């Protein structure tokens, strides 16, 4: 019996949990803690990952995917994110935040509401940003912060980013609060430094809190301490569905035979199942892809595939497929049940 119990297949934990990350922990440490808390004699929680790193000094929303949900985590990696940050004016650190050492100082001018509004407008919209040396970006297989710690400055290409909402509020004579919604790849530390320079001084972040990731809000998150206080069943109750990260609304229902075929990796012809609404969705996505593409060898538009949600007749999520206007459906990312 003891041998049989050891060989028993554990139930794989799959879903998404929203964690309010504490200060001082790395994002990977939070993932490891969540994996441990979902582990039990009958549950397997080995496969897990987050949807976008937060610095150790940062707090706030950290969506974590478990099991089959990890297949769809990239939808939140690519999602817009919102932050609240406190910028301390008058000094600059080598890391751009309070974890670094002060490398320069400057006087702080008298700040007015009009000046802050002007600064907020200046940093709205599409712009380019240089990633900081103290970052996990790699050069020749080595992380930039490793070069920085050795006193080596590496040339970094500018990144295209976009701030979709931005406001500045005066907290004290030397502190301002930055609230921003931005595209992926934006370094709020760098944004804080740039805002300080625009205001005629220097600055660095002394607090950073992520308040939204795509459709996920911090108000729906749970702390590690709160999760620890729950039993395994209550912890499982905190999990969002496997497809919680997927931001695709269009759905195609497959019958039993089609489900069997697509799980074997076979393509399907679903032309007769494409409703006017689905055709409109596919066409709109194709038009957007063609407009944003710089390629000269784009296939015929009716052949271009568009991602779509797949469900069975019971309404269960199967995964994602790629469908084109000619009715060809290719399995893309399917979940294992």
C-alpha positions as CSV (number, residue, x, y, z in Angstrom):
1,X,0.0,0.0,0.0
2,X,2.9,2.4,0.8
3,X,4.4,1.7,-2.6
4,X,1.1,2.2,-4.3
5,X,0.5,5.6,-2.6
6,X,4.0,6.8,-3.7
7,X,3.2,5.9,-7.3
8,X,-0.2,7.6,-7.2
9,X,-0.6,10.4,-9.7
10,X,-1.0,13.7,-8.0
11,X,-3.6,16.2,-9.2
12,X,-1.9,19.0,-11.1
13,X,-2.8,22.5,-9.8
14,X,-3.8,24.8,-12.6
15,X,-5.0,28.4,-12.5
16,X,-4.0,31.9,-11.8
17,X,-3.6,33.6,-8.4
18,X,-3.2,37.3,-7.8
19,X,-0.6,38.0,-5.1
20,X,0.1,41.3,-3.4
21,X,3.9,41.1,-3.4
22,X,5.6,42.3,-0.2
23,X,8.6,44.5,-0.1
24,X,12.0,42.8,0.0
25,X,11.0,39.6,-1.8
26,X,12.0,38.9,-5.4
27,X,9.3,37.9,-7.8
28,X,10.8,34.5,-8.1
29,X,10.8,34.1,-4.3
30,X,7.1,34.8,-4.3
31,X,6.6,32.2,-7.0
32,X,8.5,29.6,-5.0
33,X,6.5,30.4,-1.9
34,X,3.2,30.0,-3.8
35,X,4.3,26.7,-5.2
36,X,5.1,25.5,-1.7
37,X,1.7,26.7,-0.3
38,X,-0.2,24.8,-3.0
39,X,1.8,21.6,-2.6
40,X,0.2,18.7,-0.7
41,X,0.3,14.9,-0.6
42,X,-2.3,14.8,-3.4
43,X,-1.4,18.1,-5.3
44,X,1.4,18.8,-7.7
45,X,2.3,22.5,-7.9
46,X,5.8,22.2,-9.5
47,X,5.0,24.2,-12.6
48,X,4.5,27.9,-11.9
49,X,5.6,31.3,-13.1
50,X,4.8,35.0,-12.8
51,X,3.6,37.4,-15.5
52,X,6.2,40.2,-15.2
53,X,9.0,40.9,-12.7
54,X,8.7,43.4,-9.9
55,X,11.9,44.8,-8.3
56,X,12.6,43.6,-4.7
57,X,11.8,47.1,-3.3
58,X,8.5,47.1,-5.2
59,X,5.2,45.9,-3.9
60,X,1.8,45.2,-5.4
61,X,0.1,43.0,-8.0
62,X,1.9,39.9,-9.1
63,X,-0.2,37.5,-11.1
64,X,1.1,33.9,-10.8
65,X,0.2,31.1,-13.1
66,X,0.2,27.5,-12.0
67,X,0.1,24.4,-14.1
68,X,-1.7,24.6,-17.5
69,X,-2.3,28.3,-17.0
70,X,1.4,29.0,-17.6
71,X,0.8,28.3,-21.3
72,X,-1.1,31.6,-21.5
73,X,0.9,33.8,-19.2
74,X,2.4,35.8,-22.1
75,X,-0.9,37.6,-22.6
76,X,-0.4,39.4,-19.3
77,X,3.4,39.8,-19.9
78,X,2.3,41.9,-22.9
79,X,-0.5,43.7,-21.1
80,X,-0.5,47.3,-20.0
81,X,0.4,47.9,-16.4
82,X,-0.4,50.6,-13.9
83,X,1.9,51.8,-11.0
84,X,2.0,54.3,-8.2
85,X,5.4,55.5,-7.3
86,X,6.9,58.1,-4.9
87,X,9.8,60.1,-6.4
88,X,12.2,61.7,-3.9
89,X,13.6,64.8,-5.5
90,X,17.1,66.2,-4.9
91,X,19.3,63.1,-5.3
92,X,20.0,60.4,-7.8
93,X,21.1,56.9,-7.1
94,X,23.0,54.4,-9.2
95,X,20.0,52.1,-9.4
96,X,17.3,54.7,-9.8
97,X,15.6,53.6,-6.5
98,X,16.2,53.6,-2.8
99,X,18.2,50.3,-3.0
100,X,21.1,52.2,-4.6
101,X,23.7,54.6,-3.4
102,X,23.5,58.3,-4.0
103,X,25.7,59.4,-6.9
104,X,24.6,63.0,-7.4
105,X,22.6,65.7,-5.7
106,X,20.8,68.9,-6.8
107,X,18.6,71.7,-5.5
108,X,14.9,71.2,-5.7
109,X,12.9,74.1,-7.2
110,X,9.5,75.2,-5.9
111,X,7.0,73.0,-7.5
112,X,3.5,74.2,-8.6
113,X,0.4,72.4,-9.7
114,X,0.9,73.9,-13.2
115,X,4.4,72.7,-13.5
116,X,3.5,69.2,-12.5
117,X,0.6,69.2,-15.0
118,X,3.0,70.4,-17.7
119,X,5.5,67.6,-16.8
120,X,2.7,65.0,-16.9
121,X,1.6,66.1,-20.3
122,X,5.2,66.1,-21.6
123,X,5.7,62.4,-20.7
124,X,2.3,61.2,-22.1
125,X,2.1,59.1,-25.2
126,X,4.7,57.3,-27.4
127,X,8.3,57.9,-26.5
128,X,11.7,56.2,-26.3
129,X,13.4,55.1,-23.1
130,X,16.9,53.8,-22.4
131,X,16.8,50.8,-20.1
132,X,18.9,51.2,-16.9
133,X,22.2,49.4,-16.3
134,X,20.7,47.9,-13.1
135,X,18.3,45.6,-15.0
136,X,18.0,41.9,-15.9
137,X,18.4,42.6,-19.6
138,X,21.2,40.6,-21.1
139,X,24.3,41.5,-23.2
140,X,26.4,38.5,-24.5
141,X,24.6,36.2,-22.1
142,X,25.4,38.4,-19.0
143,X,22.8,40.5,-17.2
144,X,23.3,44.2,-17.3
145,X,23.4,44.6,-13.5
146,X,26.4,42.3,-13.4
147,X,28.3,44.7,-15.7
148,X,27.0,47.6,-13.6
149,X,28.3,46.1,-10.4
150,X,31.7,45.8,-12.0
151,X,31.6,49.4,-13.0
152,X,31.2,48.7,-16.7
153,X,28.7,50.8,-18.8
154,X,27.1,49.0,-21.7
155,X,25.6,50.7,-24.7
156,X,21.8,50.1,-24.7
157,X,19.4,50.7,-27.6
158,X,16.4,52.9,-26.9
159,X,13.1,51.2,-26.4
160,X,9.7,52.3,-27.8
161,X,7.2,52.7,-24.9
162,X,3.9,54.4,-24.5
163,X,2.4,56.0,-21.4
164,X,-1.4,55.9,-21.7
165,X,-2.2,57.7,-18.5
166,X,0.0,59.8,-16.2
167,X,-0.5,62.1,-13.3
168,X,1.7,63.8,-10.8
169,X,0.8,64.9,-7.3
170,X,2.8,67.0,-4.8
171,X,3.2,65.1,-1.5
172,X,5.8,67.3,0.2
173,X,8.3,69.9,-1.0
174,X,10.6,67.1,-2.0
175,X,8.3,64.2,-2.9
176,X,5.8,63.7,-5.7
177,X,3.5,60.8,-6.4
178,X,3.6,59.4,-9.9
179,X,0.6,57.4,-11.1
180,X,1.1,55.9,-14.6
181,X,-0.4,53.3,-17.0
182,X,2.2,52.2,-19.5
183,X,3.0,49.5,-22.1
184,X,5.3,46.5,-21.3
185,X,9.0,47.2,-21.1
186,X,8.6,50.5,-19.4
187,X,11.0,51.2,-16.5
188,X,9.2,53.4,-13.9
189,X,12.6,54.0,-12.3
190,X,13.8,55.7,-15.4
191,X,10.6,57.5,-15.9
192,X,10.9,58.9,-12.4
193,X,14.5,60.1,-13.1
194,X,13.4,61.7,-16.4
195,X,10.5,63.5,-14.7
196,X,12.8,64.9,-12.0
197,X,15.2,66.2,-14.7
198,X,12.3,67.8,-16.5
199,X,11.4,69.6,-13.2
200,X,15.0,70.9,-13.0
201,X,16.4,68.6,-10.4
202,X,17.4,65.0,-9.8
203,X,15.3,62.2,-8.3
204,X,14.9,58.5,-7.6
205,X,12.1,56.2,-6.5
206,X,11.6,55.5,-2.8
207,X,8.4,53.5,-3.3
208,X,6.8,51.6,-6.2
209,X,3.5,49.7,-6.1
210,X,1.9,48.0,-9.1
211,X,-1.9,48.4,-9.0
212,X,-3.0,46.8,-12.2
213,X,-1.9,44.3,-14.9
214,X,-4.2,44.2,-17.9
215,X,-7.7,43.4,-16.5
216,X,-6.3,42.3,-13.1
217,X,-6.6,44.8,-10.2
218,X,-4.6,44.9,-6.9
219,X,-7.9,45.0,-5.0
220,X,-8.5,41.4,-6.0
221,X,-5.1,40.2,-4.8
222,X,-4.2,38.3,-1.6
223,X,-1.0,38.6,0.5
224,X,1.3,35.8,1.2
225,X,0.4,36.0,4.9
226,X,-3.3,35.7,4.1
227,X,-2.7,32.7,1.8
228,X,-0.6,31.0,4.5
229,X,-3.5,31.2,7.0
230,X,-5.8,29.2,4.7
231,X,-6.0,25.5,4.4
232,X,-5.3,23.8,1.0
233,X,-9.0,23.8,0.0
234,X,-9.4,27.5,0.7
235,X,-6.2,28.2,-1.2
236,X,-7.6,26.3,-4.2
237,X,-10.6,28.5,-3.9
238,X,-8.4,31.6,-4.6
239,X,-7.5,30.3,-8.0
240,X,-8.8,32.0,-11.1
241,X,-9.6,29.8,-14.1
242,X,-6.8,28.5,-16.4
243,X,-7.7,30.9,-19.1
244,X,-7.9,34.0,-16.8
245,X,-4.8,35.5,-18.6
246,X,-6.3,35.1,-22.1
247,X,-7.6,38.4,-23.4
248,X,-9.3,37.0,-26.4
249,X,-13.1,37.2,-26.5
250,X,-13.9,35.3,-29.7
251,X,-14.9,31.7,-29.0
252,X,-15.5,28.6,-31.2
253,X,-17.3,25.5,-29.9
254,X,-16.1,22.1,-31.1
255,X,-18.1,18.9,-31.1
256,X,-16.8,15.6,-29.6
257,X,-15.2,14.4,-32.8
258,X,-13.5,17.7,-33.4
259,X,-12.2,17.8,-29.9
260,X,-10.6,14.3,-30.4
261,X,-9.0,15.3,-33.6
262,X,-7.6,18.6,-32.4
263,X,-6.1,17.0,-29.3
264,X,-4.2,14.7,-31.8
265,X,-2.8,17.8,-33.4
266,X,-4.9,17.6,-36.5
267,X,-6.2,20.6,-38.5
268,X,-9.9,21.1,-38.9
269,X,-12.1,22.7,-41.5
270,X,-14.6,24.9,-39.5
271,X,-15.8,27.1,-42.4
272,X,-19.4,26.3,-41.7
273,X,-19.0,27.2,-38.0
274,X,-17.7,30.7,-38.7
275,X,-20.6,33.0,-37.8
276,X,-20.8,36.6,-39.1
277,X,-19.5,37.8,-35.8
278,X,-16.4,35.4,-35.9
279,X,-15.7,36.4,-39.5
280,X,-15.8,40.1,-38.5
281,X,-13.5,39.4,-35.6
282,X,-11.0,37.5,-37.8
283,X,-11.1,40.2,-40.5
284,X,-10.5,43.0,-38.0
285,X,-7.5,41.2,-36.5
286,X,-6.1,40.5,-40.0
287,X,-6.5,44.2,-41.0
288,X,-4.7,45.2,-37.9
289,X,-1.8,42.7,-38.5
290,X,-1.4,43.8,-42.1
291,X,-1.4,47.5,-41.2
292,X,1.3,46.9,-38.5
293,X,3.5,44.6,-40.6
294,X,6.6,45.7,-42.4
295,X,6.9,42.3,-44.2
296,X,6.6,42.2,-48.0
297,X,5.7,38.5,-48.3
298,X,2.4,38.6,-46.4
299,X,0.1,35.6,-47.3
300,X,-3.3,36.1,-48.9
301,X,-5.6,37.6,-46.3
302,X,-8.0,34.7,-46.3
303,X,-5.1,32.5,-45.2
304,X,-3.8,34.6,-42.3
305,X,-4.4,32.8,-39.0
306,X,-6.0,34.6,-36.0
307,X,-6.0,33.3,-32.4
308,X,-9.3,32.2,-31.0
309,X,-10.6,30.5,-27.9
310,X,-11.8,26.9,-28.2
311,X,-14.4,25.3,-26.0
312,X,-16.2,21.9,-26.0
313,X,-20.0,21.4,-26.0
314,X,-20.0,21.6,-22.2
315,X,-18.4,25.0,-22.3
316,X,-15.1,23.8,-21.0
317,X,-12.0,25.8,-22.2
318,X,-9.9,23.6,-24.4
319,X,-7.1,26.1,-25.3
320,X,-6.3,28.3,-28.2
321,X,-6.4,27.7,-31.9
322,X,-5.5,29.7,-35.0
323,X,-8.3,30.1,-37.5
324,X,-8.3,31.8,-40.9
325,X,-11.2,33.1,-43.1
326,X,-10.9,30.0,-45.3
327,X,-12.0,28.0,-42.3
328,X,-8.8,26.3,-41.5
329,X,-8.3,25.7,-37.8
330,X,-4.9,24.9,-36.4
331,X,-4.4,23.8,-32.8
332,X,-2.1,26.2,-31.0
333,X,-2.0,25.8,-27.2
334,X,-4.2,23.1,-25.7
335,X,-4.6,22.3,-22.1
336,X,-4.2,18.8,-20.7
337,X,-7.1,17.7,-18.4
